[in-house]
Amino acid sequence: MCGLCGAFANADHWSQGGDVALAMPAAERMRQAAAANRVLAARGLKLSVWADRFVLRGATGRSVVVDHLGALWPAADSLGVRFDPLDAAVILRLEDERA
């Protein structure tokens, strides 16, 4: 599906913070993208905000529209990047950044 067609459906997910009928504030979406990017950077991926959604871009320039954070890891897989966000090395790197 092209990005435009995908723009007309917005699936309900707990990461959106409640009632989907109420728009998630843009600042919250940007905060979520920034947090996800700290994890995704290890594999050359970048998440950006686009309207009420996210766009995940790979190192080659391919991109996938992501409705919510629950769809993030399958989207990374679709870009050919197998990624485990609970990998011990990823967690250690994030903890080191925080210190």
MDAnalysis code that builds the backbone (N, CA, C; Angstrom):
import MDAnalysis as mda
import numpy as np

u = mda.Universe.empty(297, n_residues=99, atom_resindex=np.repeat(np.arange(99), 3), trajectory=True)
u.add_TopologyAttr("name", ["N", "CA", "C"] * 99)
u.add_TopologyAttr("resid", np.arange(1, 100))
u.add_TopologyAttr("resname", ["MET", "CYS", "GLY", "LEU", "CYS", "GLY", "ALA", "PHE", "ALA", "ASN", "ALA", "ASP", "HIS", "TRP", "SER", "GLN", "GLY", "GLY", "ASP", "VAL", "ALA", "LEU", "ALA", "MET", "PRO", "ALA", "ALA", "GLU", "ARG", "MET", "ARG", "GLN", "ALA", "ALA", "ALA", "ALA", "ASN", "ARG", "VAL", "LEU", "ALA", "ALA", "ARG", "GLY", "LEU", "LYS", "LEU", "SER", "VAL", "TRP", "ALA", "ASP", "ARG", "PHE", "VAL", "LEU", "ARG", "GLY", "ALA", "THR", "GLY", "ARG", "SER", "VAL", "VAL", "VAL", "ASP", "HIS", "LEU", "GLY", "ALA", "LEU", "TRP", "PRO", "ALA", "ALA", "ASP", "SER", "LEU", "GLY", "VAL", "ARG", "PHE", "ASP", "PRO", "LEU", "ASP", "ALA", "ALA", "VAL", "ILE", "LEU", "ARG", "LEU", "GLU", "ASP", "GLU", "ARG", "ALA"])
u.atoms.positions = np.array([
    [0.841, -1.164, 0.000],
    [0.000, 0.000, 0.000],
    [0.892, 1.234, 0.000],
    [0.520, 2.210, -0.772],
    [1.295, 3.449, -0.800],
    [1.032, 4.255, 0.467],
    [1.914, 5.182, 0.756],
    [1.789, 5.998, 1.953],
    [0.502, 6.789, 2.008],
    [0.019, 7.264, 0.856],
    [-1.209, 8.055, 0.849],
    [-2.409, 7.211, 1.252],
    [-2.536, 6.016, 0.689],
    [-3.661, 5.154, 1.060],
    [-3.589, 4.787, 2.530],
    [-2.393, 4.562, 3.035],
    [-2.225, 4.231, 4.439],
    [-2.609, 5.367, 5.359],
    [-2.670, 6.575, 4.851],
    [-2.982, 7.736, 5.684],
    [-4.435, 7.774, 6.121],
    [-5.282, 6.961, 5.520],
    [-6.694, 7.024, 5.835],
    [-7.138, 6.047, 6.915],
    [-6.245, 5.203, 7.383],
    [-6.597, 4.250, 8.431],
    [-5.645, 4.445, 9.599],
    [-6.184, 4.525, 10.788],
    [-5.354, 4.703, 11.972],
    [-5.805, 3.695, 13.005],
    [-5.037, 2.630, 13.149],
    [-5.413, 1.545, 14.041],
    [-5.261, 1.945, 15.504],
    [-6.150, 1.432, 16.327],
    [-6.110, 1.672, 17.758],
    [-4.979, 0.843, 18.380],
    [-4.208, 1.451, 19.250],
    [-3.132, 0.755, 19.944],
    [-2.882, 1.449, 21.271],
    [-2.519, 0.679, 22.292],
    [-2.321, 1.250, 23.626],
    [-1.242, 2.330, 23.661],
    [-0.258, 2.257, 22.761],
    [0.827, 3.246, 22.763],
    [0.348, 4.643, 22.371],
    [-0.873, 4.732, 21.847],
    [-1.417, 6.029, 21.469],
    [-2.036, 6.755, 22.651],
    [-2.058, 6.121, 23.798],
    [-2.472, 6.796, 25.009],
    [-3.958, 6.941, 25.217],
    [-4.759, 6.032, 24.736],
    [-6.191, 6.102, 25.036],
    [-7.057, 6.178, 23.811],
    [-8.074, 6.986, 23.892],
    [-9.076, 7.093, 22.844],
    [-8.454, 7.617, 21.550],
    [-8.513, 6.796, 20.511],
    [-7.923, 7.183, 19.228],
    [-8.681, 8.328, 18.590],
    [-9.925, 8.508, 18.969],
    [-10.694, 9.621, 18.405],
    [-10.078, 10.965, 18.788],
    [-9.381, 10.993, 19.912],
    [-8.679, 12.206, 20.325],
    [-7.272, 12.145, 19.747],
    [-6.879, 13.150, 19.043],
    [-5.564, 13.148, 18.409],
    [-4.471, 13.203, 19.468],
    [-3.454, 12.362, 19.283],
    [-2.290, 12.406, 20.167],
    [-1.551, 13.705, 19.873],
    [-1.208, 14.458, 20.891],
    [-0.483, 15.701, 20.652],
    [0.814, 15.454, 19.888],
    [1.114, 16.370, 18.992],
    [2.325, 16.226, 18.178],
    [3.569, 16.123, 19.038],
    [3.612, 16.843, 20.143],
    [4.785, 16.794, 21.023],
    [5.001, 15.390, 21.582],
    [3.924, 14.688, 21.899],
    [4.040, 13.319, 22.410],
    [4.539, 12.380, 21.320],
    [4.032, 12.538, 20.107],
    [4.504, 11.710, 18.990],
    [5.991, 11.939, 18.759],
    [6.408, 13.193, 18.859],
    [7.832, 13.501, 18.649],
    [8.676, 12.918, 19.782],
    [8.152, 12.929, 21.001],
    [8.869, 12.334, 22.126],
    [9.011, 10.827, 21.927],
    [7.948, 10.184, 21.459],
    [8.006, 8.747, 21.194],
    [9.017, 8.432, 20.104],
    [9.029, 9.232, 19.047],
    [9.985, 9.011, 17.955],
    [11.419, 9.177, 18.444],
    [11.664, 10.178, 19.272],
    [13.014, 10.404, 19.791],
    [13.470, 9.227, 20.648],
    [12.568, 8.707, 21.483],
    [12.906, 7.552, 22.318],
    [13.186, 6.325, 21.455],
    [12.351, 6.097, 20.460],
    [12.552, 4.950, 19.571],
    [13.853, 5.088, 18.787],
    [14.196, 6.299, 18.387],
    [15.419, 6.504, 17.610],
    [16.671, 6.173, 18.396],
    [16.634, 6.297, 19.709],
    [17.794, 5.907, 20.507],
    [18.054, 4.417, 20.382],
    [16.995, 3.641, 20.193],
    [17.129, 2.195, 20.014],
    [17.421, 1.861, 18.553],
    [16.700, 2.497, 17.644],
    [16.799, 2.174, 16.217],
    [18.145, 2.550, 15.602],
    [18.807, 3.534, 16.155],
    [20.081, 4.004, 15.589],
    [21.119, 2.891, 15.511],
    [21.022, 1.917, 16.390],
    [21.986, 0.810, 16.395],
    [21.934, 0.003, 15.101],
    [20.824, 0.074, 14.393],
    [20.671, -0.676, 13.135],
    [20.505, 0.236, 11.919],
    [20.821, 1.512, 12.072],
    [20.758, 2.428, 10.941],
    [19.356, 2.808, 10.526],
    [18.403, 2.705, 11.446],
    [17.016, 3.065, 11.162],
    [16.694, 4.399, 11.814],
    [15.705, 5.095, 11.251],
    [15.277, 6.382, 11.813],
    [13.770, 6.487, 11.703],
    [13.157, 6.903, 12.806],
    [11.716, 7.088, 12.867],
    [11.415, 8.576, 12.893],
    [10.499, 9.006, 12.036],
    [10.097, 10.413, 12.037],
    [8.576, 10.499, 12.108],
    [8.100, 11.661, 12.510],
    [6.661, 11.890, 12.633],
    [6.131, 12.381, 11.294],
    [4.993, 11.822, 10.878],
    [4.340, 12.246, 9.643],
    [2.837, 12.249, 9.917],
    [2.253, 13.419, 9.960],
    [0.823, 13.577, 10.260],
    [0.508, 12.892, 11.590],
    [-0.421, 11.968, 11.609],
    [-0.766, 11.245, 12.833],
    [-0.041, 9.918, 12.929],
    [0.999, 9.757, 12.156],
    [1.704, 8.485, 12.069],
    [3.197, 8.691, 12.179],
    [3.898, 7.608, 11.935],
    [5.355, 7.626, 11.910],
    [5.823, 7.082, 10.565],
    [7.024, 7.457, 10.167],
    [7.667, 6.882, 8.993],
    [8.992, 6.318, 9.455],
    [9.218, 5.041, 9.164],
    [10.471, 4.376, 9.493],
    [11.299, 4.300, 8.228],
    [12.524, 4.826, 8.296],
    [13.421, 4.824, 7.136],
    [14.636, 3.966, 7.427],
    [15.011, 3.190, 6.414],
    [16.202, 2.368, 6.527],
    [17.412, 3.087, 5.968],
    [18.566, 2.473, 6.122],
    [19.818, 3.067, 5.658],
    [19.852, 3.219, 4.141],
    [19.080, 2.405, 3.417],
    [19.069, 2.464, 1.953],
    [18.087, 3.489, 1.412],
    [17.284, 4.090, 2.304],
    [16.295, 5.068, 1.865],
    [14.890, 4.516, 1.768],
    [14.748, 3.195, 1.850],
    [13.399, 2.619, 1.858],
    [12.665, 3.090, 3.094],
    [11.353, 3.219, 2.989],
    [10.581, 3.679, 4.135],
    [9.261, 2.923, 4.234],
    [8.729, 2.920, 5.447],
    [7.463, 2.258, 5.748],
    [6.667, 3.183, 6.659],
    [5.371, 3.351, 6.360],
    [4.497, 4.116, 7.236],
    [4.097, 3.206, 8.396],
    [4.241, 3.734, 9.617],
    [3.956, 2.967, 10.827],
    [2.823, 3.682, 11.571],
    [1.725, 2.973, 11.792],
    [0.556, 3.565, 12.450],
    [0.818, 3.906, 13.908],
    [1.520, 3.036, 14.603],
    [1.751, 3.190, 16.037],
    [3.000, 2.401, 16.411],
    [3.472, 2.578, 17.626],
    [4.715, 1.936, 18.034],
    [4.615, 0.421, 18.077],
    [3.420, -0.116, 18.210],
    [3.241, -1.560, 18.191],
    [3.600, -2.178, 16.844],
    [3.559, -1.382, 15.797],
    [3.881, -1.868, 14.452],
    [5.328, -1.585, 14.061],
    [6.103, -1.028, 14.981],
    [7.464, -0.611, 14.657],
    [8.385, -1.775, 14.326],
    [8.411, -2.800, 15.159],
    [9.366, -3.894, 14.945],
    [9.020, -4.718, 13.710],
    [7.739, -5.032, 13.443],
    [7.438, -5.699, 12.167],
    [7.822, -4.829, 10.959],
    [7.698, -3.510, 11.094],
    [8.088, -2.615, 9.998],
    [9.594, -2.687, 9.774],
    [10.359, -2.743, 10.847],
    [11.817, -2.885, 10.710],
    [12.142, -4.193, 10.000],
    [11.440, -5.259, 10.358],
    [11.634, -6.542, 9.679],
    [11.348, -6.426, 8.194],
    [10.298, -5.662, 7.832],
    [9.929, -5.526, 6.419],
    [10.998, -4.771, 5.633],
    [11.812, -3.979, 6.336],
    [12.921, -3.282, 5.680],
    [14.174, -4.148, 5.626],
    [14.053, -5.379, 6.103],
    [15.186, -6.299, 6.065],
    [16.108, -6.175, 7.259],
    [15.660, -5.502, 8.300],
    [16.482, -5.317, 9.492],
    [15.865, -6.120, 10.627],
    [16.482, -7.254, 10.937],
    [16.011, -8.054, 12.064],
    [16.540, -7.396, 13.325],
    [15.627, -7.056, 14.211],
    [16.025, -6.244, 15.347],
    [15.289, -6.698, 16.596],
    [16.034, -6.955, 17.650],
    [15.450, -7.301, 18.937],
    [15.686, -6.143, 19.894],
    [14.660, -5.366, 20.215],
    [14.848, -4.212, 21.096],
    [15.228, -4.605, 22.520],
    [15.070, -5.879, 22.861],
    [15.442, -6.350, 24.195],
    [16.803, -7.033, 24.207],
    [17.551, -6.904, 23.125],
    [18.903, -7.449, 23.061],
    [19.744, -6.825, 24.175],
    [20.510, -7.643, 24.869],
    [21.300, -7.173, 26.013],
    [22.264, -6.054, 25.617],
    [22.857, -6.135, 24.434],
    [23.801, -5.101, 23.984],
    [23.095, -3.762, 23.787],
    [21.891, -3.804, 23.260],
    [21.108, -2.571, 23.058],
    [20.771, -1.950, 24.409],
    [20.342, -2.771, 25.335],
    [19.972, -2.275, 26.669],
    [21.186, -1.680, 27.377],
    [22.331, -2.344, 27.290],
    [23.546, -1.805, 27.912],
    [23.937, -0.463, 27.306],
    [23.820, -0.341, 25.971],
    [24.151, 0.923, 25.320],
    [23.232, 2.035, 25.787],
    [21.949, 1.750, 25.927],
    [20.991, 2.745, 26.395],
    [21.277, 3.141, 27.845],
    [21.637, 2.173, 28.656],
    [21.975, 2.475, 30.046],
    [23.230, 3.329, 30.135],
    [24.211, 3.058, 29.259],
    [25.435, 3.856, 29.235],
    [25.144, 5.290, 28.827],
    [24.219, 5.480, 27.879],
    [23.846, 6.835, 27.439],
    [23.201, 7.617, 28.572],
    [22.453, 6.927, 29.397],
    [21.736, 7.563, 30.491],
    [22.676, 7.984, 31.624],
    [23.758, 7.266, 31.768],
    [24.695, 7.548, 32.876],
    [25.551, 8.770, 32.632],
])
